[in-house]
Amino acid sequence: MSHGNKQQWILAKRPEGMPDSSEVILQDAPIPETGPGMLLVKNHYISLDPAIRGWMSDIPNYLPPIPLGDPVRATVVGEVLESGSDNIKAGDYVFGLGGWETHSTIPVDFCTKVPDDNPFPLHYYVNILGAVGLTPYFAIADVGQAQTGQTMLMSAAAGAVGSVGGQIAKLMGLRVVGIAGTEEKCQWVVDELGFDDCINYRTAGDMEAAIRTACPEGVDFYFDNVGGEILDAALLNMNKDSTLLFCGTISTYNATEPVPGPYNYWQILARTITVKGYLVSDHYHRIEEGQAALSEWVKDDKIKFREHINEGIENCLDTYNLLFTGGNEGKLMLKRRARAVPVRRARATSSYRRRRIQTKKKGPVEGPFSLSVFVTRYADSAR
């Protein structure tokens, strides 16, 4: 049985710097047959995350590099059109590991069913109830052993993970200082999200001094999303026996030259800092716990967040690169267009939205969080 074609972005060659249209190409491709243990999913939303840039490069990572000629890998949420599983049927909604494409054929083991009584908008499962919320939840509540009254410094504070993480830290009784790149972003995290202070790194000048002023009693926890010079400045303000939660280095993802290590690396020894490289996938067995807590906070309007949603698969690459230019406001996602359009590239037009969340009942996802699962079967099923 023929399923027709889908539109997909494939990795044509390894990017040098920020990905461009010669390296990531939009094409038509046939939709493969749905075999046993597989799901054909019509993607409604595609999550655009910094980690994808690392998967494009041929370097050691926690997931294998995307093979050349394969679709760009991403978390998706959508409707099951055909099922080769007894546990998930056509018409169900799932989220899991798919790609930059209109349709994904995914092993059922890579998908988690959205509950039938789900009270949340569908895209929350690639947002607050996915890695965006779960990453800071487990890192702050568990890995960092945070205690009431301590100070947390949060880089990329207006980003998807940083903005949620800072609010979680406040709910747990910490003093939270953010770092962001515009006055508007700093004002938002303080006035709307409840951060105690925020540093504009573009205008601060001496970041070491700026952090010292904002954190007069030093930094007990640094949640690092950016690496680079900000990490060096933070290390000079860390307290003895403090903790560095290493979650990302977005400032280096498009580097075309070897990236130097922290110049202030010695401070890790001098201040006996604990450094923890953090992956949410290490905690997938506790996802129900995390989603239950996040669902309650969302329901009670204790967590606020911004969403930046662009529309149309042809805009995927341009939209993705907003992550590296500072052009996005909050969690970046791509929404499926209601009707198909010809294969072409176009400039992304923002449908940025800021919203408060109101729900009637909680509904955490049951089962393992599929972003943590990756096996070699994916490469074969994606083609």
N, C-alpha and C positions, 0 to 999 in steps of 0.2 A: 504493500500500500504506500503510495506517495503522499508525503506530508507537505509538499511544496518547499519553498525557500524561506530562509530567515536572513536577517541582516545582522552582521557581527563585525566587531573590530578585532583584527588579528595582529599579533606581534610579528612584523616583517623582519625587523633587525633590532639589535640591542640599542636602546637609546643612549645618546651622548648628551648629557644635560637634560633639559626638560623635553619630554617626548613630543615629537612632531609628526605630521601626516606622512612623512616618508618612512617612519619607523613603525607607526601604528596605523593600519589601513582599514577602512570600511569596505566591506564586500558583501555580495550575496553568496549564500551557501545553502546546499540542500539540508533539510532537517532529517537526521538519521532515524531509522526505525527504533521503536521503543521496545527493547528486549526485556527479558526477565530481570527483575531487580532494578529496573530503570524507571525514571519518571520524565515525561515531557512536560516542561513547565513554561507557560507564557509569562515572561517576566513583566511585572507591573512596576517595580522599582529596582534600581541598581544602586548599590552603595559604592560611593567613590571615596576611597580611603588612602592615606599616605602609604600604607604598607604595599599597595599594588606596585608602586614605583620600584621597590626593592625586588619584587618578584619578576620584574622585567629584566633585571640585570643577571648576568651569569656569575653570581657570587654565592658563597654559602649562606643559607638562610634557614629559617625554621620551616619553610615550605620550599619545595624544589623550584628552580627558575621555570618560568613559563616557556615551553618549547617554542622555537621559532615556527611560525605558521599556525599556531594555536590561538584560540580566542583569549583575549585578556581576561584573567581570572578576577572574579569579584563575588561578593555576597549579594544575593538577590532574594526577592520575595515575589511570589506570583501564584497563578492558578494552575493546577495540574490538569492538563488536557488528556493525557493518556498515562496509564499506570501499569507497570509490570510488577506491582507489589500487592500483597493481600491486606496490608495495613493502611495504605493510603490509596484513595480512589480518585477517579476523575471528578473534578469539581471542588476538591479540597484545595486549601491554600497552604503553601509551605514556604519556609525560608531556608537557605542553604548556600552551598558553594556552586555558583554558576559562572556567568561571564558577561562581558560587554556585548550583549546580543539580545535580539527580540525574543528568542526562545532558547532554553537550555535543556539538554538531555543529561540528567544527573542521576548517579547512583542513589538509590533510596537511602543508603547509609549516610549520605551527605546532607540529608534534608530533615527538617523538623516540622511537624504539622502545626499550623496555627490552630489554636483551640476553636471549636465550633461556636462557643459562647464568648469569643474574644470581644472585649468592649473597646479596644483601641483601634485607631486608624492603622491600616495594613502596614504602612511604611515604618511604624514604630519598631517593627521586628528587625529592621536593618538600621535602627537608630537607638533610642533610649533603652529598649529591651534586648538589644544586641550588644555588640562589643563596645559601643560608645558608653553605655551605662555600666556594663559588667566589668570592663577593664578597671576604671577607678574604684568601683565598689570593692572588689576583692583586694586590689592593691592597697587601698587606704585602710579598710576595715581589718585586714588580715596580715598581709605581707609586711606592712610598715609598723604594725603594732602601735598605732597612733593612740596617744593619750590626751585627755581633755586639757586644754590650756597651752599645748605645744603649738609651734608655728610651722605651717606648711607654705612653701614657696611653689607656685604653680606656673610653669612656662606655657606658652600658647593658651593663656587663660580664657580667651574668647573663642577658642576652637571647640570642636565637638566634644572631645574627651576632657579637655581642661576645664571647660565651663561646668560640665556635670561633676567632675571630680572636685572642684572647689566647693560646690554646694554640698556634696556628700561630706567633705571634711568639716564644713560648718555645722552640719547636722550632728556630727560626732564630737562637736565641742572644740575644734581647733581654731586658732587664729590663722586666717588665710590671706596671703599676699599674692596677687597675680602679676604676670608679665604679659603685655600685649603690644600691638604695633601701631595703634592709633588712639587718640584721646577719646573718640566715640566708643571704642571697644573697652577702654579702661573704665569709662563712666558707666557703661552697661554692666560690667561685672560687679562694680561696687554698688551702684544704685538699684539695679534690678535683681542681681543674684546674691547680694549680701556679702561679697568679699570685703575684707577690712581695708584693703588698700590695693592699688594696682600701679605698676611702673610701665610707662611708655618707653620701650627700649630704643625707639627711633630718636627720641628727643632727650633721653636721660644723660647722654654723654658718658660719664664714668659709671658703668653698670655696677662695679664693685661697691662704689660709694652709695649709689642709689638703693641697692639692696640693703646695705648696712643701715641706711636711714629708715627704710620701710620696715626692717626687721631688727630693731635695736637690741633684742635679746638673742639674736642669731637665728639660724634656720635649723629646725629639728628634722624636717622632712623636705626634700626637694623632689618634686615630681617632674622629671625631665622629659619633655616632648620634642625638644629642638636640638640639643647638643651645642657644639660650637662655642662661640665666645661667651654666650650666656651661661653655659655650664661652667666655664672657667671662672666667671665672676661669682657664681653661686658657691663654688668650692671654697672660695676665700671667706665665705660667710657662714659656713656650716659649723654647727656646734660639735663638741667632742661627743663621740658615740652616736652621731646622727645617722640618718638613713637617706640614701639616694635611690629613688625608684626610677629605674631607667626604662622608659616606655617607648621612646622614639627619638630620631634625630632628623627631623624634617629639613633643617637648615643644610644638611649635607646630601640629601637624596639625589640631587641633580648635579653633584660635583663632577667635574671633568678631569680633575687632578686628584692624586691620593690625598685623603683627608688626614691631617695631623691629629694625633691624640691630644687629650687635654694638656695644656701647658702646665696647669696646676695639679697635675696628677699626684704629686708628692703629698698634697693635703689629705688625700685619702688615708695615708699612713699617719701623718702628723696629727690628724684629728680623729683617728680610728673610726673612719666612716664606713658603714656597711653599704655596699653597692649591690643592688638586686636587679638583674635583668628580668623584666616582667613580661609574661605572655598570658593573656586571659585563657588560652587553651589549656594551661596547666590546671585550671579550676573548673573545667567543664562538668565534672561530676557533681558540682555544687550549684549548677545553673538555676535550679528551681529555687534555691535559697536566695540567690541574688535577684532573680526576677520577681520573687514575691516582695522583697524589700523595695525594689525600684517601683513596682506597681503601686504599692501603698503610698510612696512619696509622690508619684505622679497623680494618683487619685486625689490626694490631699493638697495638691498644688504646692508642694514643698520643693519641687524641682521644676525649674523653667528652662527652656532651651530655644534656640533659634534653629530654623531649618532653611536651607537654601536648595530649592528644588528646581532644576531646569527640565525641559521637556523635549523629547525626540532623540532617538538613538543616534541620529546624525550629529548631534551636538555633544556626544559623550567625551571626546578628546578635549575639545575646547573647555568644556565644563570642568573636567578633571584638573586641568592645568591651573584653574583658579586657586587650587590648594597652594600652589607655589608662588603665586603673585600676590597673595593676600586679598584676592577679589571675592572670596566667599565669606558669608556671614553665617556661621554655625555649621551644622551637619550638612554635608554636600551629598546630594542624591540626584539621580536621573529618573524621570518618570516616563513611562511608555506613552506614546501618543495614542489618542483614541483611534485614529486612522493611519494607515501606512502611508509613508511618503517615499519618493524615489531615493535611491542611494546617492547621497551627495554630502559634502561637508558644508557647514554653515556656522556663522558666529553664534555663540550661545547667547540667549536672551534670558535674563534672570527672572524667575518667578519667586524671588525671595519672600519668605513668609516668617513672621514672628507670631507665635501663638502661645497661649496658656492652655493647659490641658485640663479638661473636665471629663471625668468618667463616672460610671455608675457602679461598677464592680470590678474587682481585679480578675486577671486571667493569665497567670504565668504560663509560659510554654512548657509543655511536658516533654521529657526526653532530653537527650544530649544536645548541646549547642554545636551545630554542624560545622561552624567555621574552624573548630579545633581539629577536625578530621580531614586528613588528606592522604590518599594512597595513589599509586600509579594508575589505577583504573580511570582516574579523571581524564588524563591526557587522551586516552582512547575514546572515551564517551563524548568528549567535547568536539571531536572532529566531525 
